[in-house]
């Protein structure tokens, strides 16, 4: 029986996801709509082959409308011990909590 | 013909960003379209040429591709999938073909 080579698939998928998000980052000032399409494709591939997108790459685009954040189109504020990133295209707020460093109580 | 097939990666890889030229096409005015692929759908490639954006169907065409310093000819029928499907279905399609090692 023919089997899928899942290791190979996920390796190729990972390459493609990283490549597309990087490309979206480069193209966002040239063609914003196309940059969004790259993010969309990257996410589709990542979901199908269960590739995890690292946190620092996830923070480069809006989770809701998938437009990459670019200068003038997003706002970053620190409120109530959270970093709040607002997308000015769709108004979606992403809240990233800032955890204080763990203190070892026993000492 | 047995042996490892060249350019298997290309079927599963991203075509966005590659230089491409249309070599054969049932539509004569499409032959010679050359440029960078900027977007891809299930049935078409969107190619950015010097004269603007061109949309070329994949089925029935042959493409010349510049990839890692090599020039390859690829039939459009082989990549006639959705871009995210191409990894799985493209590789399986090659596996099913007789006498092909990947």
N, CA and C atoms of all chains as a GROMACS GRO file, in nm:
protein
  627
    1UNK      N    1   0.084  -0.120   0.000
    1UNK     CA    2   0.000   0.000   0.000
    1UNK      C    3   0.087   0.125   0.000
    2UNK      N    4   0.037   0.223  -0.068
    2UNK     CA    5   0.112   0.348  -0.072
    2UNK      C    6   0.086   0.429   0.054
    3UNK      N    7   0.194   0.479   0.107
    3UNK     CA    8   0.178   0.559   0.228
    3UNK      C    9   0.228   0.700   0.205
    4UNK      N   10   0.167   0.789   0.281
    4UNK     CA   11   0.216   0.926   0.276
    4UNK      C   12   0.344   0.937   0.356
    5UNK      N   13   0.436   1.015   0.303
    5UNK     CA   14   0.560   1.039   0.375
    5UNK      C   15   0.540   1.167   0.458
    6UNK      N   16   0.487   1.148   0.579
    6UNK     CA   17   0.442   1.267   0.654
    6UNK      C   18   0.560   1.352   0.700
    7UNK      N   19   0.673   1.288   0.728
    7UNK     CA   20   0.788   1.366   0.772
    7UNK      C   21   0.831   1.462   0.663
    8UNK      N   22   0.836   1.408   0.543
    8UNK     CA   23   0.877   1.491   0.431
    8UNK      C   24   0.776   1.603   0.407
    9UNK      N   25   0.648   1.567   0.416
    9UNK     CA   26   0.544   1.667   0.396
    9UNK      C   27   0.557   1.781   0.496
   10UNK      N   28   0.576   1.745   0.622
   10UNK     CA   29   0.578   1.852   0.722
   10UNK      C   30   0.705   1.935   0.709
   11UNK      N   31   0.813   1.871   0.659
   11UNK     CA   32   0.935   1.949   0.641
   11UNK      C   33   0.915   2.053   0.531
   12UNK      N   34   0.855   2.008   0.421
   12UNK     CA   35   0.831   2.102   0.311
   12UNK      C   36   0.732   2.210   0.355
   13UNK      N   37   0.628   2.166   0.428
   13UNK     CA   38   0.527   2.262   0.474
   13UNK      C   39   0.589   2.368   0.562
   14UNK      N   40   0.679   2.327   0.650
   14UNK     CA   41   0.741   2.425   0.740
   14UNK      C   42   0.820   2.528   0.660
   15UNK      N   43   0.897   2.479   0.564
   15UNK     CA   44   0.972   2.571   0.479
   15UNK      C   45   0.879   2.672   0.412
   16UNK      N   46   0.770   2.621   0.359
   16UNK     CA   47   0.680   2.710   0.284
   16UNK      C   48   0.614   2.812   0.373
   17UNK      N   49   0.574   2.770   0.492
   17UNK     CA   50   0.508   2.863   0.585
   17UNK      C   51   0.603   2.978   0.620
   18UNK      N   52   0.727   2.942   0.656
   18UNK     CA   53   0.820   3.047   0.696
   18UNK      C   54   0.851   3.140   0.579
   19UNK      N   55   0.865   3.077   0.462
   19UNK     CA   56   0.897   3.156   0.343
   19UNK      C   57   0.785   3.255   0.311
   20UNK      N   58   0.661   3.208   0.322
   20UNK     CA   59   0.549   3.295   0.284
   20UNK      C   60   0.532   3.410   0.382
   21UNK      N   61   0.549   3.382   0.511
   21UNK     CA   62   0.532   3.491   0.608
   21UNK      C   63   0.644   3.593   0.592
   22UNK      N   64   0.764   3.544   0.563
   22UNK     CA   65   0.875   3.635   0.539
   22UNK      C   66   0.847   3.722   0.417
   23UNK      N   67   0.792   3.659   0.315
   23UNK     CA   68   0.762   3.731   0.192
   23UNK      C   69   0.652   3.835   0.213
   24UNK      N   70   0.554   3.799   0.294
   24UNK     CA   71   0.448   3.895   0.326
   24UNK      C   72   0.508   4.018   0.392
   25UNK      N   73   0.605   3.994   0.478
   25UNK     CA   74   0.672   4.102   0.549
   25UNK      C   75   0.744   4.196   0.450
   26UNK      N   76   0.803   4.136   0.347
   26UNK     CA   77   0.875   4.218   0.249
   26UNK      C   78   0.779   4.295   0.158
   27UNK      N   79   0.663   4.234   0.129
   27UNK     CA   80   0.575   4.292   0.029
   27UNK      C   81   0.470   4.385   0.087
   28UNK      N   82   0.465   4.399   0.218
   28UNK     CA   83   0.352   4.471   0.275
   28UNK      C   84   0.351   4.619   0.236
   29UNK      N   85   0.469   4.675   0.205
   29UNK     CA   86   0.471   4.815   0.164
   29UNK      C   87   0.453   4.832   0.014
   30UNK      N   88   0.466   4.722  -0.061
   30UNK     CA   89   0.449   4.730  -0.207
   30UNK      C   90   0.304   4.702  -0.244
   31UNK      N   91   0.254   4.588  -0.198
   31UNK     CA   92   0.118   4.548  -0.230
   31UNK      C   93   0.055   4.486  -0.106
   32UNK      N   94  -0.026   4.566  -0.037
   32UNK     CA   95  -0.079   4.522   0.092
   32UNK      C   96  -0.174   4.404   0.074
   33UNK      N   97  -0.252   4.407  -0.032
   33UNK     CA   98  -0.352   4.302  -0.055
   33UNK      C   99  -0.284   4.167  -0.081
   34UNK      N  100  -0.174   4.173  -0.156
   34UNK     CA  101  -0.100   4.051  -0.188
   34UNK      C  102  -0.031   3.995  -0.063
   35UNK      N  103   0.019   4.086   0.021
   35UNK     CA  104   0.083   4.042   0.145
   35UNK      C  105  -0.016   3.966   0.231
   36UNK      N  106  -0.141   4.012   0.230
   36UNK     CA  107  -0.244   3.943   0.306
   36UNK      C  108  -0.268   3.804   0.249
   37UNK      N  109  -0.267   3.794   0.119
   37UNK     CA  110  -0.286   3.665   0.053
   37UNK      C  111  -0.175   3.566   0.093
   38UNK      N  112  -0.052   3.617   0.106
   38UNK     CA  113   0.058   3.530   0.146
   38UNK      C  114   0.037   3.477   0.287
   39UNK      N  115  -0.009   3.567   0.376
   39UNK     CA  116  -0.035   3.522   0.514
   39UNK      C  117  -0.146   3.416   0.514
   40UNK      N  118  -0.247   3.440   0.431
   40UNK     CA  119  -0.360   3.346   0.425
   40UNK      C  120  -0.312   3.208   0.378
   41UNK      N  121  -0.228   3.209   0.274
   41UNK     CA  122  -0.175   3.082   0.223
   41UNK      C  123  -0.089   3.012   0.328
   42UNK      N  124  -0.006   3.092   0.394
   42UNK     CA  125   0.083   3.034   0.496
   42UNK      C  126   0.002   2.967   0.605
   43UNK      N  127  -0.106   3.034   0.646
   43UNK     CA  128  -0.190   2.977   0.752
   43UNK      C  129  -0.262   2.852   0.705
   44UNK      N  130  -0.306   2.852   0.579
   44UNK     CA  131  -0.374   2.735   0.526
   44UNK      C  132  -0.281   2.615   0.528
   45UNK      N  133  -0.158   2.636   0.483
   45UNK     CA  134  -0.061   2.526   0.481
   45UNK      C  135  -0.031   2.481   0.623
   46UNK      N  136  -0.012   2.578   0.713
   46UNK     CA  137   0.022   2.543   0.851
   46UNK      C  138  -0.088   2.461   0.916
   47UNK      N  139  -0.214   2.496   0.884
   47UNK     CA  140  -0.324   2.423   0.948
   47UNK      C  141  -0.337   2.283   0.890
   48UNK      N  142  -0.317   2.271   0.760
   48UNK     CA  143  -0.336   2.140   0.698
   48UNK      C  144  -0.229   2.040   0.740
   49UNK      N  145  -0.104   2.087   0.751
   49UNK     CA  146   0.004   1.994   0.785
   49UNK      C  147   0.048   2.008   0.931
   50UNK      N  148  -0.033   2.078   1.010
   50UNK     CA  149  -0.010   2.094   1.153
   50UNK      C  150   0.131   2.143   1.185
   51UNK      N  151   0.165   2.250   1.116
   51UNK     CA  152   0.292   2.316   1.148
   51UNK      C  153   0.262   2.429   1.244
   52UNK      N  154   0.339   2.438   1.349
   52UNK     CA  155   0.315   2.545   1.444
   52UNK      C  156   0.390   2.670   1.398
   53UNK      N  157   0.318   2.782   1.397
   53UNK     CA  158   0.382   2.909   1.361
   53UNK      C  159   0.439   2.969   1.489
   54UNK      N  160   0.568   2.997   1.495
   54UNK     CA  161   0.626   3.048   1.618
   54UNK      C  162   0.567   3.182   1.660
   55UNK      N  163   0.579   3.210   1.788
   55UNK     CA  164   0.509   3.326   1.842
   55UNK      C  165   0.554   3.456   1.778
   56UNK      N  166   0.684   3.467   1.751
   56UNK     CA  167   0.732   3.594   1.697
   56UNK      C  168   0.681   3.618   1.554
   57UNK      N  169   0.653   3.510   1.481
   57UNK     CA  170   0.595   3.529   1.347
   57UNK      C  171   0.446   3.555   1.355
   58UNK      N  172   0.381   3.492   1.453
   58UNK     CA  173   0.238   3.514   1.470
   58UNK      C  174   0.207   3.660   1.502
   59UNK      N  175   0.302   3.725   1.567
   59UNK     CA  176   0.279   3.863   1.608
   59UNK      C  177   0.300   3.960   1.493
   60UNK      N  178   0.326   3.911   1.371
   60UNK     CA  179   0.349   4.004   1.261
   60UNK      C  180   0.223   4.031   1.180
   61UNK      N  181   0.113   3.959   1.210
   61UNK     CA  182  -0.008   3.985   1.134
   61UNK      C  183  -0.130   3.980   1.227
   62UNK      N  184  -0.240   4.040   1.181
   62UNK     CA  185  -0.363   4.041   1.261
   62UNK      C  186  -0.428   3.904   1.252
   63UNK      N  187  -0.472   3.855   1.368
   63UNK     CA  188  -0.528   3.722   1.374
   63UNK      C  189  -0.665   3.715   1.307
   64UNK      N  190  -0.732   3.829   1.303
   64UNK     CA  191  -0.869   3.827   1.252
   64UNK      C  192  -0.877   3.857   1.102
   65UNK      N  193  -0.815   3.966   1.059
   65UNK     CA  194  -0.827   4.002   0.918
   65UNK      C  195  -0.706   3.961   0.838
   66UNK      N  196  -0.602   3.910   0.903
   66UNK     CA  197  -0.482   3.853   0.839
   66UNK      C  198  -0.396   3.954   0.764
   67UNK      N  199  -0.426   4.082   0.777
   67UNK     CA  200  -0.334   4.180   0.719
   67UNK      C  201  -0.209   4.188   0.805
   68UNK      N  202  -0.091   4.193   0.743
   68UNK     CA  203   0.029   4.212   0.824
   68UNK      C  204   0.025   4.351   0.891
   69UNK      N  205   0.079   4.361   1.009
   69UNK     CA  206   0.087   4.491   1.074
   69UNK      C  207   0.189   4.575   1.001
   70UNK      N  208   0.149   4.696   0.962
   70UNK     CA  209   0.249   4.786   0.904
   70UNK      C  210   0.232   4.924   0.964
   71UNK      N  211   0.336   5.005   0.946
   71UNK     CA  212   0.340   5.133   1.013
   71UNK      C  213   0.214   5.213   0.981
   72UNK      N  214   0.149   5.265   1.085
   72UNK     CA  215   0.029   5.344   1.065
   72UNK      C  216  -0.099   5.264   1.064
   73UNK      N  217  -0.084   5.131   1.062
   73UNK     CA  218  -0.203   5.047   1.058
   73UNK      C  219  -0.222   4.967   1.186
   74UNK      N  220  -0.142   4.992   1.286
   74UNK     CA  221  -0.163   4.923   1.413
   74UNK      C  222  -0.113   5.010   1.529
   75UNK      N  223  -0.163   4.977   1.647
   75UNK     CA  224  -0.130   5.056   1.764
   75UNK      C  225  -0.086   4.960   1.875
   76UNK      N  226   0.020   4.997   1.943
   76UNK     CA  227   0.066   4.914   2.054
   76UNK      C  228   0.062   4.996   2.181
   77UNK      N  229  -0.006   4.944   2.282
   77UNK     CA  230  -0.015   5.013   2.411
   77UNK      C  231   0.007   4.911   2.521
   78UNK      N  232   0.055   4.960   2.635
   78UNK     CA  233   0.066   4.873   2.751
   78UNK      C  234  -0.038   4.919   2.852
   79UNK      N  235  -0.131   4.829   2.882
   79UNK     CA  236  -0.239   4.862   2.973
   79UNK      C  237  -0.262   4.745   3.066
   80UNK      N  238  -0.281   4.772   3.193
   80UNK     CA  239  -0.316   4.669   3.291
   80UNK      C  240  -0.228   4.545   3.279
   81UNK      N  241  -0.100   4.567   3.276
   81UNK     CA  242   0.001   4.461   3.266
   81UNK      C  243  -0.022   4.370   3.146
   82UNK      N  244  -0.068   4.429   3.035
   82UNK     CA  245  -0.076   4.356   2.909
   82UNK      C  246  -0.026   4.445   2.796
   83UNK      N  247   0.032   4.382   2.697
   83UNK     CA  248   0.060   4.456   2.573
   83UNK      C  249  -0.064   4.442   2.487
   84UNK      N  250  -0.120   4.552   2.443
   84UNK     CA  251  -0.241   4.546   2.363
   84UNK      C  252  -0.210   4.597   2.223
   85UNK      N  253  -0.225   4.507   2.125
   85UNK     CA  254  -0.199   4.544   1.985
   85UNK      C  255  -0.334   4.558   1.916
   86UNK      N  256  -0.362   4.676   1.865
   86UNK     CA  257  -0.488   4.699   1.796
   86UNK      C  258  -0.463   4.709   1.646
   87UNK      N  259  -0.540   4.632   1.570
   87UNK     CA  260  -0.533   4.642   1.424
   87UNK      C  261  -0.625   4.754   1.381
   88UNK      N  262  -0.575   4.850   1.305
   88UNK     CA  263  -0.659   4.963   1.267
   88UNK      C  264  -0.737   4.935   1.138
   89UNK      N  265  -0.716   4.816   1.077
   89UNK     CA  266  -0.800   4.778   0.963
   89UNK      C  267  -0.936   4.729   1.010
   90UNK      N  268  -0.932   4.640   1.110
   90UNK     CA  269  -1.058   4.578   1.153
   90UNK      C  270  -1.091   4.609   1.298
   91UNK      N  271  -0.997   4.666   1.374
   91UNK     CA  272  -1.025   4.701   1.511
   91UNK      C  273  -1.006   4.589   1.610
   92UNK      N  274  -0.952   4.479   1.565
   92UNK     CA  275  -0.934   4.365   1.655
   92UNK      C  276  -0.818   4.392   1.751
   93UNK      N  277  -0.842   4.360   1.878
   93UNK     CA  278  -0.738   4.380   1.980
   93UNK      C  279  -0.678   4.247   2.019
   94UNK      N  280  -0.549   4.243   2.021
   94UNK     CA  281  -0.482   4.122   2.069
   94UNK      C  282  -0.412   4.160   2.199
   95UNK      N  283  -0.438   4.079   2.301
   95UNK     CA  284  -0.381   4.111   2.432
   95UNK      C  285  -0.277   4.006   2.468
   96UNK      N  286  -0.160   4.052   2.496
   96UNK     CA  287  -0.053   3.961   2.534
   96UNK      C  288  -0.013   3.993   2.678
   97UNK      N  289  -0.039   3.903   2.772
   97UNK     CA  290  -0.007   3.933   2.910
   97UNK      C  291   0.144   3.936   2.935
   98UNK      N  292   0.184   4.024   3.022
   98UNK     CA  293   0.324   4.029   3.061
   98UNK      C  294   0.332   3.964   3.198
   99UNK      N  295   0.399   3.852   3.204
   99UNK     CA  296   0.409   3.785   3.334
   99UNK      C  297   0.535   3.832   3.406
  100UNK      N  298   0.520   3.865   3.533
  100UNK     CA  299   0.640   3.901   3.609
  100UNK      C  300   0.728   3.777   3.626
  101UNK      N  301   0.857   3.801   3.644
  101UNK     CA  302   0.949   3.689   3.660
  101UNK      C  303   0.916   3.613   3.786
  102UNK      N  304   0.922   3.481   3.774
  102UNK     CA  305   0.886   3.397   3.888
  102UNK      C  306   0.987   3.414   4.001
  103UNK      N  307   0.933   3.435   4.122
  103UNK     CA  308   1.021   3.449   4.238
  103UNK      C  309   1.016   3.318   4.316
  104UNK      N  310   1.131   3.270   4.349
  104UNK     CA  311   1.136   3.146   4.426
  104UNK      C  312   1.106   3.177   4.573
  105UNK      N  313   0.992   3.128   4.619
  105UNK     CA  314   0.945   3.169   4.752
  105UNK      C  315   1.021   3.102   4.865
  106UNK      N  316   1.079   2.988   4.836
  106UNK     CA  317   1.141   2.913   4.945
  106UNK      C  318   1.266   2.982   4.998
  107UNK      N  319   1.329   3.057   4.908
  107UNK     CA  320   1.455   3.119   4.951
  107UNK      C  321   1.425   3.234   5.047
  108UNK      N  322   1.219   0.411  -1.739
  108UNK     CA  323   1.337   0.474  -1.682
  108UNK      C  324   1.330   0.472  -1.529
  109UNK      N  325   1.432   0.414  -1.469
  109UNK     CA  326   1.435   0.415  -1.324
  109UNK      C  327   1.538   0.514  -1.275
  110UNK      N  328   1.531   0.538  -1.147
  110UNK     CA  329   1.628   0.631  -1.091
  110UNK      C  330   1.557   0.746  -1.024
  111UNK      N  331   1.633   0.816  -0.943
  111UNK     CA  332   1.574   0.926  -0.871
  111UNK      C  333   1.529   1.037  -0.967
  112UNK      N  334   1.412   1.085  -0.942
  112UNK     CA  335   1.358   1.188  -1.030
  112UNK      C  336   1.414   1.323  -0.988
  113UNK      N  337   1.450   1.401  -1.086
  113UNK     CA  338   1.501   1.535  -1.057
  113UNK      C  339   1.384   1.630  -1.034
  114UNK      N  340   1.404   1.721  -0.942
  114UNK     CA  341   1.307   1.828  -0.928
  114UNK      C  342   1.174   1.788  -0.869
  115UNK      N  343   1.175   1.682  -0.787
  115UNK     CA  344   1.051   1.642  -0.721
  115UNK      C  345   1.005   1.751  -0.625
  116UNK      N  346   1.105   1.812  -0.561
  116UNK     CA  347   1.074   1.921  -0.467
  116UNK      C  348   0.988   2.028  -0.532
  117UNK      N  349   1.014   2.050  -0.659
  117UNK     CA  350   0.950   2.162  -0.726
  117UNK      C  351   0.799   2.145  -0.731
  118UNK      N  352   0.754   2.019  -0.731
  118UNK     CA  353   0.610   1.999  -0.737
  118UNK      C  354   0.546   2.031  -0.602
  119UNK      N  355   0.621   2.007  -0.494
  119UNK     CA  356   0.565   2.033  -0.362
  119UNK      C  357   0.600   2.173  -0.311
  120UNK      N  358   0.695   2.237  -0.376
  120UNK     CA  359   0.746   2.361  -0.324
  120UNK      C  360   0.656   2.478  -0.360
  121UNK      N  361   0.689   2.592  -0.300
  121UNK     CA  362   0.618   2.714  -0.331
  121UNK      C  363   0.659   2.767  -0.466
  122UNK      N  364   0.565   2.800  -0.550
  122UNK     CA  365   0.601   2.859  -0.679
  122UNK      C  366   0.604   3.009  -0.671
  123UNK      N  367   0.551   3.064  -0.564
  123UNK     CA  368   0.552   3.208  -0.549
  123UNK      C  369   0.695   3.256  -0.535
  124UNK      N  370   0.735   3.348  -0.620
  124UNK     CA  371   0.871   3.399  -0.615
  124UNK      C  372   0.964   3.340  -0.719
  125UNK      N  373   0.919   3.238  -0.793
  125UNK     CA  374   1.006   3.176  -0.893
  125UNK      C  375   0.992   3.247  -1.028
  126UNK      N  376   1.100   3.240  -1.106
  126UNK     CA  377   1.095   3.291  -1.243
  126UNK      C  378   1.039   3.181  -1.333
  127UNK      N  379   0.946   3.218  -1.418
  127UNK     CA  380   0.873   3.119  -1.497
  127UNK      C  381   0.855   3.173  -1.639
  128UNK      N  382   0.863   3.081  -1.735
  128UNK     CA  383   0.831   3.120  -1.872
  128UNK      C  384   0.737   3.017  -1.931
  129UNK      N  385   0.637   3.064  -2.005
  129UNK     CA  386   0.545   2.971  -2.070
  129UNK      C  387   0.609   2.925  -2.200
  130UNK      N  388   0.627   2.792  -2.213
  130UNK     CA  389   0.696   2.739  -2.331
  130UNK      C  390   0.596   2.688  -2.433
  131UNK      N  391   0.499   2.609  -2.384
  131UNK     CA  392   0.399   2.555  -2.475
  131UNK      C  393   0.261   2.591  -2.422
  132UNK      N  394   0.174   2.621  -2.515
  132UNK     CA  395   0.038   2.652  -2.474
  132UNK      C  396  -0.054   2.638  -2.595
  133UNK      N  397  -0.174   2.589  -2.574
  133UNK     CA  398  -0.269   2.585  -2.686
  133UNK      C  399  -0.305   2.725  -2.735
  134UNK      N  400  -0.283   2.823  -2.650
  134UNK     CA  401  -0.310   2.961  -2.690
  134UNK      C  402  -0.177   3.026  -2.730
  135UNK      N  403  -0.162   3.059  -2.857
  135UNK     CA  404  -0.032   3.103  -2.907
  135UNK      C  405   0.015   3.233  -2.846
  136UNK      N  406  -0.078   3.318  -2.811
  136UNK     CA  407  -0.035   3.448  -2.758
  136UNK      C  408   0.019   3.435  -2.615
  137UNK      N  409   0.000   3.319  -2.554
  137UNK     CA  410   0.053   3.301  -2.419
  137UNK      C  411   0.198   3.257  -2.418
  138UNK      N  412   0.244   3.200  -2.531
  138UNK     CA  413   0.382   3.151  -2.536
  138UNK      C  414   0.478   3.268  -2.524
  139UNK      N  415   0.576   3.253  -2.432
  139UNK     CA  416   0.674   3.358  -2.417
  139UNK      C  417   0.648   3.452  -2.300
  140UNK      N  418   0.537   3.430  -2.231
  140UNK     CA  419   0.513   3.511  -2.111
  140UNK      C  420   0.616   3.472  -2.006
  141UNK      N  421   0.687   3.570  -1.956
  141UNK     CA  422   0.798   3.540  -1.866
  141UNK      C  423   0.798   3.637  -1.750
  142UNK      N  424   0.818   3.587  -1.632
  142UNK     CA  425   0.821   3.675  -1.517
  142UNK      C  426   0.818   3.598  -1.387
  143UNK      N  427   0.792   3.673  -1.280
  143UNK     CA  428   0.792   3.615  -1.146
  143UNK      C  429   0.648   3.578  -1.109
  144UNK      N  430   0.632   3.460  -1.049
  144UNK     CA  431   0.499   3.420  -1.002
  144UNK      C  432   0.468   3.498  -0.875
  145UNK      N  433   0.355   3.567  -0.874
  145UNK     CA  434   0.320   3.640  -0.753
  145UNK      C  435   0.205   3.576  -0.677
  146UNK      N  436   0.121   3.499  -0.747
  146UNK     CA  437   0.011   3.436  -0.676
  146UNK      C  438  -0.029   3.311  -0.752
  147UNK      N  439  -0.104   3.225  -0.682
  147UNK     CA  440  -0.137   3.097  -0.739
  147UNK      C  441  -0.275   3.056  -0.690
  148UNK      N  442  -0.354   3.000  -0.781
  148UNK     CA  443  -0.482   2.942  -0.741
  148UNK      C  444  -0.482   2.797  -0.788
  149UNK      N  445  -0.597   2.731  -0.776
  149UNK     CA  446  -0.601   2.591  -0.814
  149UNK      C  447  -0.566   2.572  -0.962
  150UNK      N  448  -0.620   2.655  -1.047
  150UNK     CA  449  -0.605   2.634  -1.191
  150UNK      C  450  -0.515   2.735  -1.261
  151UNK      N  451  -0.473   2.837  -1.193
  151UNK     CA  452  -0.396   2.941  -1.262
  151UNK      C  453  -0.271   2.982  -1.186
  152UNK      N  454  -0.177   3.037  -1.262
  152UNK     CA  455  -0.062   3.106  -1.204
  152UNK      C  456  -0.076   3.254  -1.241
  153UNK      N  457  -0.046   3.342  -1.145
  153UNK     CA  458  -0.047   3.484  -1.176
  153UNK      C  459   0.098   3.528  -1.188
  154UNK      N  460   0.132   3.572  -1.308
  154UNK     CA  461   0.272   3.603  -1.338
  154UNK      C  462   0.288   3.753  -1.357
  155UNK      N  463   0.386   3.809  -1.287
  155UNK     CA  464   0.414   3.951  -1.303
  155UNK      C  465   0.522   3.968  -1.410
  156UNK      N  466   0.482   4.019  -1.525
  156UNK     CA  467   0.577   4.040  -1.634
  156UNK      C  468   0.611   4.188  -1.642
  157UNK      N  469   0.694   4.221  -1.741
  157UNK     CA  470   0.730   4.362  -1.757
  157UNK      C  471   0.610   4.444  -1.803
  158UNK      N  472   0.516   4.376  -1.870
  158UNK     CA  473   0.401   4.449  -1.921
  158UNK      C  474   0.281   4.444  -1.828
  159UNK      N  475   0.299   4.383  -1.712
  159UNK     CA  476   0.189   4.380  -1.617
  159UNK      C  477   0.155   4.240  -1.574
  160UNK      N  478   0.048   4.229  -1.498
  160UNK     CA  479   0.010   4.100  -1.440
  160UNK      C  480  -0.063   4.015  -1.544
  161UNK      N  481  -0.016   3.891  -1.560
  161UNK     CA  482  -0.082   3.799  -1.654
  161UNK      C  483  -0.130   3.677  -1.576
  162UNK      N  484  -0.248   3.628  -1.612
  162UNK     CA  485  -0.302   3.510  -1.549
  162UNK      C  486  -0.300   3.397  -1.652
  163UNK      N  487  -0.228   3.290  -1.618
  163UNK     CA  488  -0.212   3.179  -1.712
  163UNK      C  489  -0.266   3.053  -1.647
  164UNK      N  490  -0.349   2.979  -1.721
  164UNK     CA  491  -0.400   2.852  -1.668
  164UNK      C  492  -0.287   2.750  -1.664
  165UNK      N  493  -0.299   2.654  -1.571
  165UNK     CA  494  -0.193   2.555  -1.558
  165UNK      C  495  -0.213   2.440  -1.655
  166UNK      N  496  -0.339   2.402  -1.676
  166UNK     CA  497  -0.366   2.280  -1.751
  166UNK      C  498  -0.330   2.298  -1.899
  167UNK      N  499  -0.255   2.201  -1.952
  167UNK     CA  500  -0.222   2.203  -2.093
  167UNK      C  501  -0.100   2.287  -2.129
  168UNK      N  502  -0.044   2.357  -2.032
  168UNK     CA  503   0.073   2.441  -2.060
  168UNK      C  504   0.200   2.372  -2.013
  169UNK      N  505   0.311   2.412  -2.068
  169UNK     CA  506   0.441   2.369  -2.018
  169UNK      C  507   0.518   2.493  -1.975
  170UNK      N  508   0.580   2.482  -1.857
  170UNK     CA  509   0.652   2.597  -1.803
  170UNK      C  510   0.801   2.567  -1.794
  171UNK      N  511   0.879   2.670  -1.819
  171UNK     CA  512   1.022   2.660  -1.793
  171UNK      C  513   1.047   2.735  -1.663
  172UNK      N  514   1.117   2.670  -1.570
  172UNK     CA  515   1.132   2.726  -1.436
  172UNK      C  516   1.279   2.739  -1.403
  173UNK      N  517   1.316   2.853  -1.348
  173UNK     CA  518   1.451   2.873  -1.296
  173UNK      C  519   1.448   2.841  -1.147
  174UNK      N  520   1.520   2.736  -1.109
  174UNK     CA  521   1.512   2.694  -0.969
  174UNK      C  522   1.648   2.648  -0.922
  175UNK      N  523   1.702   2.714  -0.822
  175UNK     CA  524   1.832   2.682  -0.764
  175UNK      C  525   1.941   2.671  -0.872
  176UNK      N  526   1.945   2.765  -0.962
  176UNK     CA  527   2.049   2.766  -1.064
  176UNK      C  528   2.026   2.670  -1.178
  177UNK      N  529   1.917   2.595  -1.174
  177UNK     CA  530   1.889   2.502  -1.283
  177UNK      C  531   1.767   2.550  -1.360
  178UNK      N  532   1.757   2.503  -1.482
  178UNK     CA  533   1.639   2.534  -1.562
  178UNK      C  534   1.564   2.404  -1.586
  179UNK      N  535   1.437   2.402  -1.555
  179UNK     CA  536   1.359   2.279  -1.570
  179UNK      C  537   1.233   2.309  -1.650
  180UNK      N  538   1.185   2.203  -1.714
  180UNK     CA  539   1.056   2.214  -1.783
  180UNK      C  540   0.955   2.131  -1.706
  181UNK      N  541   0.844   2.190  -1.675
  181UNK     CA  542   0.742   2.122  -1.596
  181UNK      C  543   0.608   2.135  -1.665
  182UNK      N  544   0.538   2.025  -1.673
  182UNK     CA  545   0.405   2.031  -1.730
  182UNK      C  546   0.307   2.088  -1.628
  183UNK      N  547   0.222   2.175  -1.675
  183UNK     CA  548   0.129   2.239  -1.585
  183UNK      C  549   0.029   2.142  -1.523
  184UNK      N  550   0.004   2.030  -1.593
  184UNK     CA  551  -0.091   1.933  -1.539
  184UNK      C  552  -0.042   1.874  -1.407
  185UNK      N  553   0.091   1.872  -1.388
  185UNK     CA  554   0.145   1.813  -1.265
  185UNK      C  555   0.119   1.900  -1.144
  186UNK      N  556   0.099   2.029  -1.165
  186UNK     CA  557   0.080   2.117  -1.050
  186UNK      C  558  -0.062   2.170  -1.046
  187UNK      N  559  -0.153   2.095  -1.109
  187UNK     CA  560  -0.290   2.144  -1.114
  187UNK      C  561  -0.367   2.110  -0.986
  188UNK      N  562  -0.318   2.163  -0.874
  188UNK     CA  563  -0.385   2.147  -0.745
  188UNK      C  564  -0.389   2.282  -0.676
  189UNK      N  565  -0.464   2.284  -0.567
  189UNK     CA  566  -0.458   2.404  -0.484
  189UNK      C  567  -0.318   2.412  -0.422
  190UNK      N  568  -0.267   2.536  -0.402
  190UNK     CA  569  -0.129   2.545  -0.354
  190UNK      C  570  -0.104   2.469  -0.224
  191UNK      N  571  -0.204   2.464  -0.135
  191UNK     CA  572  -0.180   2.394  -0.009
  191UNK      C  573  -0.199   2.244  -0.023
  192UNK      N  574  -0.268   2.201  -0.131
  192UNK     CA  575  -0.288   2.058  -0.154
  192UNK      C  576  -0.168   1.995  -0.223
  193UNK      N  577  -0.089   2.080  -0.286
  193UNK     CA  578   0.015   2.030  -0.374
  193UNK      C  579   0.115   1.943  -0.301
  194UNK      N  580   0.142   1.974  -0.173
  194UNK     CA  581   0.241   1.896  -0.099
  194UNK      C  582   0.195   1.751  -0.089
  195UNK      N  583   0.071   1.733  -0.045
  195UNK     CA  584   0.021   1.598  -0.022
  195UNK      C  585  -0.013   1.528  -0.154
  196UNK      N  586  -0.098   1.593  -0.234
  196UNK     CA  587  -0.147   1.525  -0.353
  196UNK      C  588  -0.043   1.517  -0.462
  197UNK      N  589   0.044   1.618  -0.471
  197UNK     CA  590   0.150   1.614  -0.570
  197UNK      C  591   0.246   1.501  -0.544
  198UNK      N  592   0.288   1.485  -0.419
  198UNK     CA  593   0.381   1.377  -0.387
  198UNK      C  594   0.317   1.241  -0.406
  199UNK      N  595   0.188   1.229  -0.369
  199UNK     CA  596   0.121   1.100  -0.385
  199UNK      C  597   0.104   1.065  -0.532
  200UNK      N  598   0.077   1.168  -0.612
  200UNK     CA  599   0.059   1.144  -0.754
  200UNK      C  600   0.187   1.087  -0.816
  201UNK      N  601   0.301   1.141  -0.772
  201UNK     CA  602   0.428   1.091  -0.823
  201UNK      C  603   0.455   0.949  -0.775
  202UNK      N  604   0.416   0.921  -0.651
  202UNK     CA  605   0.439   0.788  -0.598
  202UNK      C  606   0.360   0.683  -0.675
  203UNK      N  607   0.239   0.722  -0.715
  203UNK     CA  608   0.155   0.627  -0.785
  203UNK      C  609   0.206   0.598  -0.926
  204UNK      N  610   0.277   0.693  -0.983
  204UNK     CA  611   0.326   0.674  -1.120
  204UNK      C  612   0.424   0.559  -1.122
  205UNK      N  613   0.422   0.485  -1.231
  205UNK     CA  614   0.502   0.362  -1.238
  205UNK      C  615   0.648   0.396  -1.261
  206UNK      N  616   0.734   0.328  -1.187
  206UNK     CA  617   0.877   0.341  -1.212
  206UNK      C  618   0.937   0.472  -1.167
  207UNK      N  619   0.865   0.543  -1.081
  207UNK     CA  620   0.921   0.670  -1.034
  207UNK      C  621   0.964   0.655  -0.890
  208UNK      N  622   1.083   0.692  -0.864
  208UNK     CA  623   1.136   0.691  -0.727
  208UNK      C  624   1.143   0.832  -0.677
  209UNK      N  625   1.093   0.853  -0.557
  209UNK     CA  626   1.115   0.987  -0.503
  209UNK      C  627   1.173   0.981  -0.365
   0.00000   0.00000   0.00000
